[in-house]
């Protein structure tokens, strides 16, 4: 059985972005002067630029995953009608968590008032406003690094050529850090060199005391499998709160797992990874765990197949964020926490899971999980012809790396005080369950 690495293989928004939007982007060049007699009370400089910087700029920036930038008035105006349409119908910004469950510090969705403001600005002739009103809103999104200028940048050790067609197995690269002592990092970002072909990047740390067999199919099975950072469409770079950091032990290597998707042309990529060093005292170490089930079969034509996983916590942890992961047939994701007293609380609901957007949901208030609690993750899969992304409804589907195979992973990112010494991460993998429709 192809178990594959217990890791993620991400969406295809990149490929889509390149193909779909190029002809439309042309329209953005043809900007005319602001409409005479603009009537909106809202202006670009005062109202729209800050909103775009906060809610759109993480993707609509140079070298971002969106096919065009919105970092000045001209560009934004050129897309005005379309901006009104896609914000009005909720297509943009992409955000899939049910607002009734949980509060998220990176919630990108627009409020009713913000949508109305955008519509009124577009309908009212898109006035530019007073340039003096434009504070730093635009500048923040001109840099290609969303974490700001990194303290250190690693290039992939060599370029990768990606053939025009065919299946590309995950590629692995190793970069020696030559760090003489343990290094704590507070911000990390993977930057694809050629966004058209980079489907996802995962960075791992291979500690010389416990070297990682990174070409093994079992990479990441260990709950402290050295996960450091990931890039996937819709994902966010890690900028950790003060006092929290991830550790790169002295002498470690960085291991790159890169998933490329062919574009029909020979492509080349050399991606980069940027880090910022933690400043000030570190109280908590950040780590990533997963509540996973890889022993499932989704029958052919099943419309709503349920797969579950459980994960008990032996020690208390603080969960900072959640990243549900499945492939084309993923339909919905729900995470629950079962407390030692038996109380079960739903912590997130993603009713329409969309494989094109690999979103990490950051808790507004981190979730304190006591020892003895258990995470319970439930995913549903649509393997029927009603699922427009389904490559083949007539096939039963199992776990696998490639997107036409499936995954069921409830990733979570958690922190633990650095002064707590435990022999392991306090997390025990328990086999999940799978059940029929
Ligand atoms: C998480 C990344 C992300 C964010 C945030 C985001 N976009 Fe997009 N946007 C994309 C991508 C990628 C595309 C390309 C089409 C696609 O894949 O859906 C796109 C396409 C568009 C389009 C072209 C229409 C289309 O359907 O192709 C418009 C207009 C747009 N975005 C406006 C916005 C606005 C306005 C915001 C903020 C209020 C925003 N976007 C936030 C990633 C993003």
Boltz pocket constraint, residues with backbone or C-beta under 6 A from the ligand:
constraints:
  - pocket:
      binder: B
      contacts: [[A, 13], [A, 16], [A, 17], [A, 20], [A, 21], [A, 51], [A, 52], [A, 55], [A, 56], [A, 57], [A, 58], [A, 59], [A, 60], [A, 65], [A, 66], [A, 67], [A, 79], [A, 82], [A, 83], [A, 86], [A, 87], [A, 91], [A, 92], [A, 93], [A, 94], [A, 108], [A, 233], [A, 234], [A, 235]]
      max_distance: 6.0
